[in-house]
Amino acid sequence: MPSYRVAVEITASRAGVPADAVLPAIAAGVAAVANVEASDVRVARGRADVVVRFTAPDDGTAASIAGEGARAAREVAVIGGVRVTRRDGSRWLPLT
């Protein structure tokens, strides 16, 4: 089964939500509907992203799963962009 990643840009945690609660909340949102392989926080170009890697049978299902991650993110944080990628060999390709 293919691996996918959803990267959610976090601009701030919501009032009353500690910053260290954001990653587990988003990972749990994805885990409710898919097998989570890994989760991490990355900072690139001054932007913090929560990245959750998961498996899905196809791109359409992966997009739906990523939507659950974004929904979970909105409950605990103010978010910017959401990006979904699929692993192809050693590369991660954006879903179109």
C-alpha positions, 0 to 999 in steps of 0.5 A: 500500500502506498505511503502518503504525507500530509503537511499542515502549516501551523501559524499558532496554537489556539488559545488554551492549547499548549504547543506540544499538543498540536502534533499528537492531535493531528496525528490522532485525527489521521490515525482515526481513519488510517494507519499512521507510519510516522509524525514529526514537526519540521521548520523550513523557511520560517514555517512550522509544519506538522507532517504525518505519514500514513498509508492509503490504497489510492490518491483519492482516499489519501486526499480524504485522509489528509482532510481529516488531518486538516480538520483535526489541526483546525481544532487545535491550531490556526493553520496555513496551507495543507500539502499532500504528497505520495511516495514514489521511490525515494521522492515525494510527489504532490497529489494533483 
